[in-house]
């Protein structure tokens, strides 16, 4: 019998069939994506194709999905080098709206900074900042109707803040204290606010995409006027849920806007592991027959314009849109992450699309409607607003200080009437805790252990 490892050997298979000899072909090699820069490397973003602002066309919102093909490979940009709006995508927002958008983005950043410090001080176990990505959530929120349903990922706190959800309630949830509306059952920052059209954040990545499509389909079935939108990171777009959502959205023409926030890094894995080396994430829309847009995620005006276009398209019955927000995660993935361990420290400073807050600020200054002095004054005011909300929330407790929901609540909110066996378990657990902490009732009046 011939040696199957010998040159020009014929491989023998179980069926008895023979394969043709491969000759002198080289062995196959597996491609493993590698980021361009690692810690200590110099950064050069010249490989990125960034078009001038205002160069891409804006098709009618009712156009065929195929007419957006060029918009999935280009980059929708509005703010030019002179900080003024250019091209067909300029949304024509009034000055007061621009100021409110800037204020909200700055408030998100101030909130993030305060909560980050709180985590480092041991007041909460975990936090995730959205530094560098504020325009994605805030500008999107301004373009949506207040009652449109949002299915967020964990870096869209800007949508809640734009919809004026109380900061104190957000901090109560982060601290998992006795005023936490979710009763300590969710990881910090995984908010849920039904009255604000903000679906519960899930730590199981990409699940929100098919949920949003299903909600949008239900809205269409009922003849409602509300649409849905969902967000996930580019890393999560490799999950099967992404493709299931795209299929259902396309087949049933669901009134939904699906957003991929491409911030270049999925924790320590760069975007190439999700397919960025082959094509843009917006280009995935093409294969499903869905409209696709790729937008400068650090340009608040461009994000607003893209979301407004997609929302109007969905609301008028012309179907779903996939938007890729091309942005950059300026800080760590979370308070558990150290980005200096896997990427160059120069990346943030060299990022060619700049900082979203700075760019919107400079746009208002170019219009003669803002100044660096007014920005500094506003930043101080917002920092004090967040500080006051934090002090109010801390009255309800912080991590590990005993101010939390009564013990019995861990058995509640699943059954309408608590079954007898769970009631027994609850009572037994309370008795055991009282044995362990006999002075509990004295030190925690009115609170069941």
Phi and psi in degrees as a GROMACS rama.xvg file:
@    title "Ramachandran Plot"
@    xaxis  label "Phi"
@    yaxis  label "Psi"
@TYPE xy
-69.2508  146.122  UNK-2
-74.9996  114.733  UNK-3
-67.2345  -14.1881  UNK-4
-92.0596  -7.79302  UNK-5
-73.5403  151.579  UNK-6
-54.1575  140.3  UNK-7
61.8112  18.6108  UNK-8
-71.7374  151.74  UNK-9
-94.3135  122.766  UNK-10
-75.2305  137.587  UNK-11
-107.443  129.845  UNK-12
-110.249  166.601  UNK-13
-62.3305  -23.6248  UNK-14
-77.721  -11.4647  UNK-15
91.3644  -9.13136  UNK-16
-78.0867  150.608  UNK-17
-109.099  144.778  UNK-18
-96.4795  150.824  UNK-19
-65.981  139.6  UNK-20
-57.728  140.664  UNK-21
-87.5053  -3.67254  UNK-22
65.3802  -135.077  UNK-23
-105.226  29.1821  UNK-24
-62.8233  142.441  UNK-25
-70.6159  156.051  UNK-26
-67.5966  152.902  UNK-27
-67.8198  151.598  UNK-28
-130.222  140.032  UNK-29
-88.6512  131.078  UNK-30
-87.968  124.873  UNK-31
-115.732  116.141  UNK-32
-58.7168  142.878  UNK-33
-131.546  133.095  UNK-34
-64.8332  154.625  UNK-35
-70.4927  -29.0886  UNK-36
-132.337  139.205  UNK-37
-122.139  171.418  UNK-38
-50.7193  130.439  UNK-39
94.4453  -14.4183  UNK-40
-79.6394  149.373  UNK-41
-75.4849  149.753  UNK-42
-109.01  135.918  UNK-43
-140.299  108.211  UNK-44
-93.3396  16.9085  UNK-45
-64.3772  -17.602  UNK-46
-72.8395  -18.5094  UNK-47
-73.6176  134.589  UNK-48
-94.3962  100.83  UNK-49
-113.703  107.338  UNK-50
-71.5693  161.597  UNK-51
-65.2008  150.173  UNK-52
-62.4132  144.178  UNK-53
79.4097  10.7946  UNK-54
-91.5988  -21.5599  UNK-55
-87.8362  143.99  UNK-56
-73.5619  157.668  UNK-57
-115.847  100.721  UNK-58
-70.3822  164.994  UNK-59
-62.9933  146.823  UNK-60
-64.2412  -17.4839  UNK-61
-98.1791  10.6898  UNK-62
-65.8592  163.832  UNK-63
-66.7747  146.784  UNK-64
-56.744  -32.672  UNK-65
-63.5357  -22.7402  UNK-66
-73.3895  -9.35897  UNK-67
-96.7006  7.33631  UNK-68
-53.655  -47.4183  UNK-69
-66.821  -22.3091  UNK-70
-81.2422  -9.13919  UNK-71
-89.4619  -16.866  UNK-72
-109.418  -21.9203  UNK-73
-84.4813  -155.165  UNK-74
-149.715  112.997  UNK-75
-71.3055  118.698  UNK-76
-133.141  142.389  UNK-77
-115.486  -46.6054  UNK-78
-78.8138  122.088  UNK-79
-85.9088  -176.559  UNK-80
-62.6794  -24.4745  UNK-81
-90.7208  9.56695  UNK-82
67.6151  21.4627  UNK-83
-113.387  151.729  UNK-84
-73.1598  141.114  UNK-85
-133.333  148.752  UNK-86
84.2348  -179.175  UNK-87
-70.4675  -20.2499  UNK-88
-86.5554  -4.792  UNK-89
-58.9125  121.482  UNK-90
-79.5194  -10.1359  UNK-91
66.3082  39.4622  UNK-92
-74.6904  144.729  UNK-93
-75.0337  162.446  UNK-94
-62.3297  -39.9251  UNK-95
-63.8032  -39.4135  UNK-96
-63.9129  -40.898  UNK-97
-62.1464  -41.4806  UNK-98
-64.3494  -42.4348  UNK-99
-64.2886  -37.358  UNK-100
-65.9958  -43.4073  UNK-101
-62.7623  -44.9214  UNK-102
-59.6555  -42.9597  UNK-103
-65.9638  -42.3311  UNK-104
-62.7947  -41.285  UNK-105
-67.2191  -34.5471  UNK-106
-67.1996  -39.5074  UNK-107
-59.7539  -43.3665  UNK-108
-66.7934  -40.2775  UNK-109
-65.3774  -40.5142  UNK-110
-62.3451  -46.103  UNK-111
-58.5931  -44.7136  UNK-112
-62.2181  -43.687  UNK-113
-66.367  -42.2677  UNK-114
-70.1437  -32.4802  UNK-115
-62.6415  -45.5854  UNK-116
-63.7553  -37.9377  UNK-117
-61.1383  -38.0186  UNK-118
-67.0592  -41.7113  UNK-119
-66.6288  -23.4035  UNK-120
-88.6418  0.98904  UNK-121
84.1343  14.0516  UNK-122
-81.1737  -19.0847  UNK-123
-148.252  163.642  UNK-124
-87.7567  -18.4924  UNK-125
-162.067  146.51  UNK-126
-156.576  155.002  UNK-127
-132.89  120.887  UNK-128
-87.4601  158.314  UNK-129
-116.564  25.4043  UNK-130
-56.1002  125.534  UNK-131
94.0489  -11.1572  UNK-132
-120.305  12.7042  UNK-133
-60.8884  -33.321  UNK-134
-65.7124  -32.535  UNK-135
-59.5151  -48.7238  UNK-136
-81.0499  -45.7856  UNK-137
-69.0286  -49.3942  UNK-138
-63.9774  -35.9564  UNK-139
-61.4703  -45.1153  UNK-140
-61.3121  -38.3718  UNK-141
-66.7389  -28.1649  UNK-142
-84.9149  -20.3126  UNK-143
-87.9248  160.419  UNK-144
-75.8648  150.04  UNK-145
-62.827  -24.7712  UNK-146
-99.4037  5.0093  UNK-147
-67.1032  143.392  UNK-148
-87.889  130.022  UNK-149
-107.862  130.659  UNK-150
-112.481  91.9537  UNK-151
-87.3141  165.219  UNK-152
-96.153  -162.783  UNK-153
-93.4287  12.8078  UNK-154
-126.99  30.0274  UNK-155
-113.24  33.2625  UNK-156
-60.0264  -22.863  UNK-157
-61.8875  -27.833  UNK-158
-69.5156  -44.2212  UNK-159
-60.9733  -44.8948  UNK-160
-67.1919  -38.4009  UNK-161
-63.8828  -31.5385  UNK-162
-88.4527  11.8044  UNK-163
63.9497  35.2684  UNK-164
-68.058  136.449  UNK-165
-60.4348  130.708  UNK-166
-61.2569  -35.7038  UNK-167
-60.0226  -40.0673  UNK-168
-67.186  -37.4739  UNK-169
-63.6132  -41.9737  UNK-170
-70.5541  -37.7648  UNK-171
-55.7739  -41.069  UNK-172
-68.1032  -41.5026  UNK-173
-62.7478  -38.6902  UNK-174
-82.786  -10.8657  UNK-175
51.5486  45.293  UNK-176
-94.0485  -170.69  UNK-177
-70.192  -13.4642  UNK-178
-99.6135  2.23868  UNK-179
-63.9925  117.894  UNK-180
-63.4197  -22.5558  UNK-181
-92.6771  5.13432  UNK-182
57.0294  33.9128  UNK-183
73.513  14.9149  UNK-184
-92.3163  -6.73988  UNK-185
-117.962  145.632  UNK-186
-56.3802  143.079  UNK-187
-49.5828  140.696  UNK-188
79.5537  -2.00497  UNK-189
-94.9587  76.4681  UNK-190
-74.0224  164.726  UNK-191
-148.165  122.204  UNK-192
-144.763  83.3472  UNK-193
-60.0772  -40.8631  UNK-194
-65.585  -15.3123  UNK-195
-108.628  14.4257  UNK-196
62.9999  37.9417  UNK-197
-125.285  101.527  UNK-198
-68.3721  152.331  UNK-199
-56.6542  127.991  UNK-200
-72.1109  137.308  UNK-201
-115.797  139.954  UNK-202
-77.59  -11.1018  UNK-203
-83.8421  105.114  UNK-204
-66.673  142.472  UNK-205
79.8451  -7.77845  UNK-206
-61.8217  -26.9513  UNK-207
-68.7775  -21.5307  UNK-208
-65.8598  -57.0598  UNK-209
-64.4677  -29.7387  UNK-210
-63.8447  -41.9536  UNK-211
-64.6705  -41.7559  UNK-212
-63.8141  -42.7275  UNK-213
-62.4028  -41.8189  UNK-214
-63.2205  -42.1726  UNK-215
-64.2282  -39.9976  UNK-216
-62.052  -41.1572  UNK-217
-64.4246  -39.2077  UNK-218
-61.374  -39.934  UNK-219
-67.9424  -40.9315  UNK-220
-60.8334  -38.6006  UNK-221
-80.7479  -8.29874  UNK-222
73.6785  27.3382  UNK-223
-76.2878  176.115  UNK-224
-113.06  -0.310851  UNK-225
-87.1744  143.439  UNK-226
-111.313  172.291  UNK-227
-119.743  154.995  UNK-228
-142.548  149.808  UNK-229
-139.78  155.574  UNK-230
-131.914  142.435  UNK-231
-151.414  162.4  UNK-232
-80.3855  162.46  UNK-233
-62.5178  -30.6115  UNK-234
-63.1496  -39.6314  UNK-235
-70.0504  -16.3574  UNK-236
-67.834  -10.7583  UNK-237
-83.0249  -6.91244  UNK-238
-74.8484  151.659  UNK-239
-62.8797  -29.468  UNK-240
-59.4431  -33.718  UNK-241
-58.5706  -47.983  UNK-242
-72.8528  -34.812  UNK-243
-62.5045  -42.5517  UNK-244
-63.6634  -43.5863  UNK-245
-62.1659  -38.978  UNK-246
-64.4783  -49.715  UNK-247
-65.257  -40.3499  UNK-248
-60.9248  -41.7985  UNK-249
-70.5246  -46.8645  UNK-250
-63.1792  -42.713  UNK-251
-102.129  9.91728  UNK-252
50.9186  45.7634  UNK-253
-64.9236  138.679  UNK-254
-78.8094  78.3024  UNK-255
-142.297  148.607  UNK-256
-116.491  119.397  UNK-257
-106.086  125.636  UNK-258
-115.106  127.041  UNK-259
-105.35  114.252  UNK-260
-90.9279  98.3944  UNK-261
-87.6745  89.6656  UNK-262
-98.2109  17.3858  UNK-263
81.2432  -19.808  UNK-264
-138.149  129.696  UNK-265
-104.857  93.9242  UNK-266
53.8866  -112.273  UNK-267
-101.816  3.92267  UNK-268
-98.3848  125.499  UNK-269
-77.6022  167.314  UNK-270
-61.6758  -19.0539  UNK-271
-60.1344  -29.8474  UNK-272
-68.9915  -17.4904  UNK-273
-98.9865  1.77268  UNK-274
110.154  8.15578  UNK-275
-67.5408  -19.3381  UNK-276
-71.5719  -23.0095  UNK-277
-92.7595  -40.8996  UNK-278
-162.036  169.832  UNK-279
-72.2131  161.05  UNK-280
-72.9887  -30.7556  UNK-281
-63.8577  -29.5215  UNK-282
-64.0031  -18.269  UNK-283
-64.7259  -20.6937  UNK-284
-62.0923  -33.2884  UNK-285
-59.8295  -45.3499  UNK-286
-65.6249  -19.8126  UNK-287
-98.4428  -3.33793  UNK-288
72.6264  30.1279  UNK-289
-110.225  146.957  UNK-290
-65.4079  142.259  UNK-291
-135.354  141.718  UNK-292
-133.472  141.755  UNK-293
-120.952  122.099  UNK-294
-127.325  147.687  UNK-295
-66.6385  104.071  UNK-296
-72.5602  -5.8712  UNK-297
-102.558  5.97583  UNK-298
-109.769  101.413  UNK-299
-59.5048  -35.1658  UNK-300
-68.7904  -37.7733  UNK-301
-67.9131  -41.9711  UNK-302
-62.1535  -45.2448  UNK-303
-57.9416  -47.3605  UNK-304
-63.2857  -41.9541  UNK-305
-66.108  -44.3233  UNK-306
-67.5025  -39.8581  UNK-307
-60.8585  -43.6037  UNK-308
-61.3754  -48.0772  UNK-309
-68.3426  -39.1136  UNK-310
-66.253  -43.1166  UNK-311
-63.0742  -38.7418  UNK-312
-62.7896  -46.3492  UNK-313
-65.7517  -42.4362  UNK-314
-68.6593  -26.2174  UNK-315
-93.2676  9.81553  UNK-316
85.932  15.8413  UNK-317
-98.0909  6.22332  UNK-318
100.432  -174.061  UNK-319
-80.1288  162.412  UNK-320
-137.229  140.029  UNK-321
-105.335  123.476  UNK-322
-114.951  127.812  UNK-323
-100.555  121.854  UNK-324
-96.8313  107.466  UNK-325
-85.5359  105.907  UNK-326
-142.645  -164.882  UNK-327
-146.652  130.916  UNK-328
-79.8124  103.404  UNK-329
-71.7806  -24.5868  UNK-330
-124.333  -165.477  UNK-331
-65.53  160.808  UNK-332
-58.4881  -40.4396  UNK-333
-159.273  -176.823  UNK-334
-70.1568  -8.77952  UNK-335
-92.8486  2.67018  UNK-336
-117.849  143.613  UNK-337
-120.712  98.0383  UNK-338
-66.1168  -18.6099  UNK-339
-68.023  -11.3706  UNK-340
-81.4511  -14.6611  UNK-341
-137.77  -6.86813  UNK-342
-140.124  158.731  UNK-343
-66.1222  138.974  UNK-344
-67.0366  -17.6096  UNK-345
-80.462  -14.7172  UNK-346
-56.4709  -46.479  UNK-347
-61.4981  -46.0978  UNK-348
-68.6288  -31.3926  UNK-349
-90.712  -7.61111  UNK-350
-53.6501  120.76  UNK-351
-72.3375  -15.1829  UNK-352
-94.1165  5.5614  UNK-353
70.2551  -161.925  UNK-354
-107.105  131.84  UNK-355
-65.2519  -37.5835  UNK-356
-67.6476  -44.6033  UNK-357
-62.3319  -40.7079  UNK-358
-66.6255  -40.9071  UNK-359
-70.1892  -37.6847  UNK-360
-58.8193  -47.7681  UNK-361
-66.5897  -29.5401  UNK-362
-64.7404  -45.3969  UNK-363
-65.9033  -35.7019  UNK-364
-64.7091  -41.0987  UNK-365
-63.2709  -29.549  UNK-366
-80.0131  -6.47533  UNK-367
78.1691  19.3953  UNK-368
-113.315  13.4166  UNK-369
-161.091  171.995  UNK-370
-155.715  163.25  UNK-371
-63.405  -34.256  UNK-372
-66.7475  -41.9694  UNK-373
-67.6812  -34.0902  UNK-374
-64.555  -45.5481  UNK-375
-62.9209  -40.8307  UNK-376
-64.3623  -42.4803  UNK-377
-64.4178  -41.9927  UNK-378
-60.1633  -40.7222  UNK-379
-64.7031  -41.1702  UNK-380
-63.4586  -43.0143  UNK-381
-68.3344  -38.8866  UNK-382
-60.7055  -39.1654  UNK-383
-70.4823  -35.8358  UNK-384
-61.2866  -44.7072  UNK-385
-67.8963  -39.3382  UNK-386
-61.4624  -42.3542  UNK-387
-65.753  -41.0567  UNK-388
-64.3885  -37.9966  UNK-389
-64.6237  -43.8315  UNK-390
-62.1945  -40.1293  UNK-391
-64.4178  -43.4273  UNK-392
-66.8801  -35.1816  UNK-393
-66.936  -18.0503  UNK-394
-64.1286  -24.0333  UNK-395
-91.1318  -0.894487  UNK-396
113.399  158.897  UNK-397
-130.153  177.306  UNK-398
-55.0396  127.924  UNK-399
77.3302  11.1098  UNK-400
-107.479  16.9241  UNK-401
78.7598  -8.67035  UNK-402
-91.2028  93.6972  UNK-403
-145.33  -179.83  UNK-404
-66.8994  148.785  UNK-405
-52.3426  145.515  UNK-406
-54.5715  -37.7213  UNK-407
-62.7945  -22.9162  UNK-408
-65.7186  -17.0412  UNK-409
-67.6407  -15.4327  UNK-410
-98.5818  -2.2259  UNK-411
-97.914  170.324  UNK-412
71.8506  16.0752  UNK-413
-109.61  -49.4715  UNK-414
-104.892  145.812  UNK-415
-63.0459  -43.6052  UNK-416
-121.483  124.187  UNK-417
-64.2906  123.799  UNK-418
-60.4872  153.013  UNK-419
-58.127  -38.1508  UNK-420
-69.989  -32.7215  UNK-421
-73.7462  -34.3294  UNK-422
-62.3874  -40.6373  UNK-423
-62.507  -43.5996  UNK-424
-62.8114  -39.2894  UNK-425
-64.19  -45.6929  UNK-426
-64.807  -40.1131  UNK-427
-63.2754  -43.2158  UNK-428
-63.0549  -39.2688  UNK-429
-66.277  -42.1034  UNK-430
-60.2155  -42.9876  UNK-431
-65.2707  -36.9783  UNK-432
-69.3388  -35.3163  UNK-433
-68.8569  -33.1898  UNK-434
-66.0177  -37.8555  UNK-435
-73.7429  -37.4619  UNK-436
-123.755  80.4977  UNK-437
-63.7129  -22.609  UNK-438
-95.0839  14.3405  UNK-439
-57.2311  -48.7472  UNK-440
-62.2947  -32.6288  UNK-441
-74.4972  -37.7263  UNK-442
-87.6572  -15.8412  UNK-443
-130.751  66.8039  UNK-444
-59.3246  133.925  UNK-445
79.0871  3.30819  UNK-446
-119.661  121.892  UNK-447
-72.2858  133.386  UNK-448
